[in-house]
Amino acid sequence: MRIYHFSDSHSYHHLLQIPENIDLIIFSGDESNYYDVYKNEPECKDFINWFGNLPIKHKVMTAGNHSAFISKHTKEFRKLCEYYGIIYLENEGVEIEGLKIWGSPYSPTFGNWYFMKARDKMQKLWENIPDDTDILVTHTPPRNCLDLSYNRNHQLEFCGCTNLLKHVFRVKPKLHLFGHIHNCEGVLNAGTMKLANLDTIFSNGSVVTDGRFGRLSSNGNIFEL
């Protein structure tokens, strides 16, 4: 199966160059920008209309910390996804052509956004990831994996979730697909990596750079399973 992963389009999805011959497209959240739900709604619906009309058989997504409309109107959003043939995952899983996929929109609290939990509360959430997961889809990265960014004091730090990394080692999925932490000044996070003692491929699919919204700095990642 040919899989295309991207994340954090932040309303610039129309600039993406969608690869050909993709069987499964997966989005890791942050389709929109605004904190205000009223302003966020048209951004979200524009993304869903675009995503749902892509000529790709299987479409899977989760939300992110900028997904205000999804957070506040989840039932309506799920109906939209059903209409467009999109599978939305919010702390739940699905099986597609033998591949078991589990997804969550949550990330450690940073600022006042959506789908966030305190770092010490994340452990309980990740305990729900099934042991037989093939593809793990989260908005947040695990700690130390393509997650380097600046804190409020403009100092670089690894921003991912430590508890999530522990559960990746437990589950050992074939792919762990995420976003949330974009490219930023002097730092490239978009791309893929592996750890020396784990077969899992980590993918940061974010396509924008902090401070340079309006153009794309990457175009997602492609996998064959």
C-alpha positions in Angstrom: 0.0 0.0 0.0 1.3 3.4 -1.0 0.7 6.0 1.9 1.0 9.8 1.8 1.3 11.6 5.1 1.0 15.4 5.7 0.2 17.6 8.6 -0.3 21.3 9.7 -1.4 22.8 6.4 -3.0 25.7 8.4 -5.4 26.6 5.5 -2.7 26.3 2.8 -3.7 22.8 1.7 -4.4 24.1 -1.9 -0.6 24.6 -2.3 0.2 21.0 -1.8 1.3 18.8 -4.7 -0.6 15.5 -4.1 1.5 12.5 -5.3 0.0 10.1 -7.8 -0.9 6.5 -7.2 -1.6 6.9 -3.5 -3.8 4.3 -1.8 -4.1 5.9 1.6 -3.7 9.6 2.6 -3.3 10.5 6.3 -3.5 13.9 7.9 -2.2 14.6 11.4 -4.1 17.7 12.3 -4.1 21.5 12.2 -6.1 22.2 9.0 -7.0 25.7 10.2 -5.7 28.6 12.3 -8.2 30.7 14.3 -8.9 30.2 18.0 -12.3 31.7 17.5 -14.7 28.9 16.5 -16.8 31.1 14.2 -13.7 32.1 12.2 -12.3 28.6 12.3 -15.4 26.9 10.8 -15.0 28.1 7.2 -11.3 27.2 7.2 -12.1 23.7 8.5 -14.9 23.1 6.0 -12.8 24.3 3.1 -10.2 21.8 4.1 -12.7 18.9 4.4 -14.2 19.7 1.0 -10.8 19.6 -0.6 -9.6 16.5 1.3 -12.8 14.7 0.7 -12.6 15.3 -3.1 -9.1 14.0 -3.5 -9.1 11.0 -5.9 -7.6 8.7 -3.2 -9.4 5.5 -2.0 -8.8 5.8 1.7 -8.6 9.1 3.7 -7.8 9.2 7.4 -7.3 12.2 9.7 -7.1 13.5 13.2 -7.4 17.0 14.5 -4.9 19.3 16.2 -4.6 22.1 18.7 -5.8 24.6 16.1 -8.9 22.6 15.3 -11.4 24.8 17.1 -14.5 23.9 15.0 -13.8 20.1 15.3 -13.4 20.4 19.1 -16.6 22.3 19.7 -18.8 20.7 17.0 -17.5 17.1 16.8 -20.9 15.5 15.9 -21.4 17.9 13.0 -17.8 17.3 11.9 -18.1 13.6 12.0 -21.2 13.8 9.7 -19.2 15.9 7.3 -16.5 13.3 7.3 -19.0 10.5 6.7 -20.4 12.4 3.8 -17.0 12.8 2.2 -15.8 9.3 3.0 -13.2 10.5 5.5 -12.3 8.5 8.6 -11.8 10.8 11.6 -9.9 9.3 14.5 -10.2 10.8 18.0 -8.6 8.4 20.4 -9.8 5.4 18.4 -8.7 3.0 15.7 -9.7 1.6 12.3 -8.5 -1.2 10.1 -7.9 -0.6 6.4 -6.9 -3.4 4.1 -5.3 -5.3 7.0 -3.5 -2.3 8.5 -4.5 -1.3 12.0 -4.5 2.5 12.5 -5.0 4.4 15.7 -5.2 8.2 16.0 -5.4 11.0 18.6 -5.5 14.8 18.2 -4.1 15.5 21.7 -0.8 17.2 22.5 0.9 18.5 25.7 -0.5 21.8 26.9 1.2 24.9 25.4 -0.9 28.1 25.5 -4.7 28.1 25.4 -5.7 26.0 22.4 -7.7 22.8 21.8 -7.2 19.1 22.3 -4.5 19.6 24.9 -3.7 17.9 28.2 -1.1 18.5 30.9 2.0 16.5 30.3 1.4 14.4 33.5 -2.1 13.5 32.1 -0.9 12.1 28.8 0.2 8.7 30.0 -3.3 7.5 30.6 -4.3 8.5 27.1 -1.5 6.6 25.4 -2.3 3.5 27.4 -5.3 3.1 25.0 -3.0 2.6 22.0 -3.5 -1.1 21.1 -0.5 -3.3 21.1 -1.1 -4.5 17.5 -1.2 -1.0 15.9 0.5 -0.8 12.6 0.2 3.0 12.0 0.1 5.4 14.9 -1.3 8.9 14.0 -0.9 11.7 16.5 -0.8 15.4 16.3 2.0 15.7 18.8 5.5 14.2 18.2 7.1 11.9 20.7 9.9 13.6 22.6 13.3 13.8 20.8 11.8 12.9 17.4 11.7 15.8 14.9 10.3 18.0 17.7 12.9 20.8 18.2 11.5 24.3 18.6 11.8 27.5 20.5 10.1 28.0 23.9 8.7 31.3 25.2 12.3 32.5 26.1 13.4 31.8 22.6 15.5 28.9 23.7 15.5 25.6 21.7 14.0 22.6 23.4 12.5 19.2 22.4 8.7 19.8 22.6 7.3 16.3 22.1 5.6 14.0 24.6 7.9 11.7 26.7 5.0 9.4 27.6 4.1 9.0 24.0 7.7 7.8 23.1 7.5 5.2 25.9 4.3 3.8 24.3 5.8 3.8 20.8 8.5 1.5 22.3 5.7 -0.7 23.7 3.6 -0.9 20.5 6.4 -0.7 17.9 4.2 0.5 15.1 5.5 0.3 11.5 4.9 4.1 11.2 4.3 6.9 13.6 2.9 9.9 11.8 2.6 13.3 13.5 3.1 17.1 13.0 2.5 20.0 15.4 6.1 21.1 15.6 6.9 22.9 12.3 10.2 23.9 10.7 11.4 27.0 12.5 14.3 29.4 12.4 17.4 27.3 11.8 15.6 24.0 12.5 14.2 21.4 10.1 11.6 19.1 11.6 9.7 18.0 8.6 10.8 14.6 7.3 11.4 11.1 8.6 13.8 9.4 11.0 14.4 6.1 12.8 15.9 5.3 16.1 18.8 2.9 16.4 17.0 0.4 18.5 13.5 0.6 16.9 12.2 -0.3 13.5 9.4 2.3 13.6 9.7 5.1 11.0 8.8 8.5 12.5 7.3 11.0 10.2 6.8 14.7 10.8 4.4 15.7 8.0 4.2 19.4 8.8 4.3 21.5 5.6 4.8 25.1 6.9 7.6 27.0 8.6 6.9 29.2 11.7 6.8 32.9 10.8 6.5 32.1 7.1 2.9 31.0 6.6 1.5 31.5 3.2 4.0 29.2 1.4 5.0 25.6 2.0 8.4 24.4 3.1 7.8 20.7 2.6 5.2 18.5 0.9 4.7 15.6 3.3 6.1 12.1 3.2 5.4 8.9 1.2 5.6 5.3 2.5 5.1 1.8 1.1 3.7 -0.9 3.3 
